Amino acid sequence: MAVTDEAIEKIKDMIVSGALRPGDRLPKESELAAGLGLSRNSLREAVRALSLMRILDVRQGDGTYVTSLDPQLLLEALGFVVDFHRDDTVLEFLAVRRVLEPAATAMAAPRISERQLDALSAGLDALGDEPSVDELVAADLEFHRGIVRGAGNPVLCSLLDGLSGPTTRARIWRGLTQEDAVGRTLREHRAILAALRDRDAEAARCWATVHIAGVERWLRSTL
């Protein structure tokens, strides 16, 4: 194990064991390095890495603190990592979305509020029948984000937010090249919304699967 990796593991163990809790300030560098049996350089590298992962918060002139460790905060790093995907991995991201998003849509069916449903409906109405591809894709992202928020699971919401970025280009490409892609997307959105209003979790799951699988199927045939 590399020295920096060992340092990261030791700090992680302190957090997992409860020796360091959310909001706690880390001991002085010299004390912590000595206590963990680490060099100060390897400790600095570990702190730098953990701050990038949003586990530690380095405050100039004040010290280093354990963050809230809130799942949404920690999962923000996922979006950063996902941004480095290669175009040929977009199908893998779509496959993961096809697993997670229908499940989130089904979860939302009994939980999403009427106010949230009205907001989703208003967003669809505002698009009209012939939105531009850019307008449709932006609305598509917000539509699905609103549904996942309605499921009431912040971890799932953060995961799907992180996975949405790589599939955006594919959705734009589909909108520009596939016949009736815009109309089909709007119809599928309406069907998902109707299932949610009926509190029909299985219908909502099925329509979400059809919706996401359509993009994946089109992309597979195109590639």
N, C-alpha and C positions, 0 to 999 in steps of 0.2 A: 504494500500500500504506500502511495506517495506520502511524503511528509505533510503536505497541505491537506490531503484527504484524511489523514489520521487526525489532524487538528480539527477539521470540520466534524468528524465523528465524535470527538471528545466534547466539543461544544454542544453538539446535538444531544448527546447522552445527558448532559447537564440539564438541558431543556426538557427532555422526555422524562427524566427522573423527578423533575420538580425542583431541582437545586436552583434553576433559573426559571422564573415564571414570566408570563407576558407583562411587559412594562418594567421589568427589573433592569437595573443598570449593571453592566458587567463590571467585575473588579478591575482595578488598574492593570494595564497591560503587563507590567513586570510581575505582579502578584499572580495573575491568571496564568501566564506562561510558566512560571515556576510551579504552580499548583498542578498544572496538567502535564508537566514534564516536557514542555515544548520550547523551541526557540522563539524569540520574539518575532523573527521574520516569518516563520511558518504560521504563527498566530495571526499576524497582520493579514497574510494571504487568506487565511480561513475566514476572518472577519469580513474582508472585502468580498469574498465569494458569497457568504451568507447574507450580506447586505444587498447584493444583487438579486438574491432569491427572496428578498423582502422578509427575511427571518430576523435580521438585525437592522437596527437603525442607527447609523453613525451620525452624531450631532457634533459638528465642529465646535470645539471649545467647551463642550459639556460632557461628552462621553458616549459610550455605545450602549444601546438599550435593546432588549428583546421587544419585538413588535407585538401587536395584539394577537398575532398568529391566526387572525381571522382567515377562514378558507378562501374568501373572495380576494383578500389581499395577496395571499400566497399564490393563488392561481393566476394572478395577473401576469406572472412570469411565463405562463404557458403561451399566452398570445405572442410574447416576444420570441420564444423559441419557434413557434409555429410559423412565424414570418420568414424563417429561413428554409422553408420547405422547397423542394424542387417541383417543377410543374408535373413531373411524372408521378408524384405521390398524391396528387389531388384526389384520385379515386379512393385512396386509402382514407383520407379525411372524410369523404362523402360516405364511405362504408360505416365509419364510426358514427357520423351524424344519423345515418339510417337506423342504427341501433338505439342511440340515446334520445333523439328528438321525438319519435313517436311515443316512447315511454313517458317523456316529460309532458307531451300533449295529453296523454291519457291521465296522468297525474293531475293535470290542471282541470280536467272536466268537472270534478266535484268541488274544486277549491276556488277557481277563478271567480272574481266578483262580477256582478252585473255592470258595475262602473268600468271595470277593465274590459269587459266584453263590448260595452258601448264605445270605448276608446278604439278598440280594434276595428269595429264596424265603421266608425267615423274615418279612420285612416284609409280603409278600402274605398269608402265613398269619395274621399277627397282626391283619389287617384283618377277617378273617371273611368271610361271604357278604353281609352287609347293613351295610356301614359307612355312616356319615353322609356327606353330600356333602363337608363340610369335611375329614373324616378321609381321604376318598378323594383329594381334590385335594392335600392335604399329602403323602400317600403317593405319589401320582403324580409330584410334583416330585422326591421323594427317589429314587424308582425310576429315573427317567430320569437323574438326576444320578449315581447309582451306576453306571449303564451307561456313561455318557460318561467317568467316572473310569477305568473299566476299559479304555477305549480307549487310555489312556496318553498323551493329548495335552492338556496343561494349557491351551493356547491355545483349543482347541476347547471344553474344559470351561468356561472363563471366558466365551466368546462365548455359549454356550447358556444359561449361568446368567443372563447379562444379558438374554437374549431371553425367558426364561420368565415374568418378572413380568407383562408386558402380557397374556399369554394366560391368566393364572390366573383372572381374572374371567369370561372366556368359558367356561372349564371348569366353574366353579361354576354359571354360568347354565345350561349344558347339563345338568349333573347334576340341577338342580332342575326342568327343564322337559321334557327328552326322555325318552320312555319307554325303560326298560331301559338308560339311559346308564351306571349304576353297574355292572350285570352285564356289559355289553359291554366296559367298560374293564378289568374284572378278567380277563375271558376273553382279551382282547388282550394284557394284561400276561403272562399265563401262556404264551401262544403265543410271545411275544418271548423269555421266559425259557427255554422249551423249545428254541428255535432256538439260543440262546446255549450251552446245555448240550451240544447236538449239534455245536457249533463250525461251524454252518452260516451263513456270513456272508450269503449271498443271502436265505435264509429270514428271518434276523433283520432285514435291510434291508427286505424286503417287509412284514413284520408291523409294523415301526415306521412305514413309510409309510402303511399302512392305518390305523393308530392315530391318527396326527396328521392325516391327510387327513379322517378322520371328523369330527373337531372342526371343521375348516375348512369342510367341506361343509355341516355342520349350521348353522354360523354364517352362511354365505352365504345359505342358504335362509331363515334367520330374519330377516336384515337386508333 
